Amino acid sequence: MEVNIQALAGKLSANIRKVIIGKDAVIEKTIISLLCGGHILLEDIPGSGKTTLAKALARSIGCKWGRVQFTPDLLPSELTGINYYNQKEAAFLFKPGAIFTNILLGDEINRATPRTQSSLLECMEERQVSVDGVTYPLDKPFLVIATQNPIEIQGTFPLPEAQLDRFFMRLSMGYPDPDSEKQMLLNLALKHPVEDLEAVTDGGEIVEAQSAVRGIKLSDAVRGYIVSIVNATRQSDKVRLGVSPRGSLALMRAAQAAAAVAGRDYVLPDDVKKVACDVLAHRIVMKGFSAAQSSDASAKLLEVVLAQTPAPVEG
């Protein structure tokens, strides 16, 4: 039986909204990333609900989740795993690291050294881990949600472009509005509601949905529209590094998932516009801006690009 992606996304969204209040757009884009098998970079202030979002998502799909606090002394082997000598069996055995889960929350990823950061590259792209010449596949679905504080940059190691490009979307939770914050205080008065959250689907259905998303149809005109947007970032004199081909593919996948969540089996230009900034902004390196300022500048550039790039119309 073919999975109904719109109904599935609706169930997940309603379940997560029980604990994440007033952030419907962030929840929807998190679900879109999950449906595309794409990893998320959450740039936000501490205490804005990033851990709760990851935990609520994992509980909603009935999958394992893990949290790793990235620090300068975190070793790559703590993520990937290590071979140790078992004296009782007189053999080396593999002890899996924290990466062997379904949803991994990497808290403050930019506080780890580049060596530790780079240990995530293979598992994020290939969904596998190689240790001492042996490759271990990761369970499906697999999603990394990494966080970083964009304000405090002392003692951090900024993510290089190759690492940023592995993240499907960059999202921000932001402060809640007053009404949502009042409701949050009421809900958390006795205990955290995430502890009572029950699964509304399972990992198998998520994997089916991920496969179904790839079947959402795109016209040649919409493909051309995506290419035009990406090329505009490469040709701008304000940009030092434009969007990569991986970014083009990510934008197409995100638009397909957005269309599926909306209940359609075809992509509209509005689907592309809806996700373009979240998918592309962190892949652009602007001229004359620091790392902290570049994200805002690239988002503003994309707004101009989207306004100036003609969208295809129905024939």
Disulfide bonds with the S-S distance in Angstrom:
none
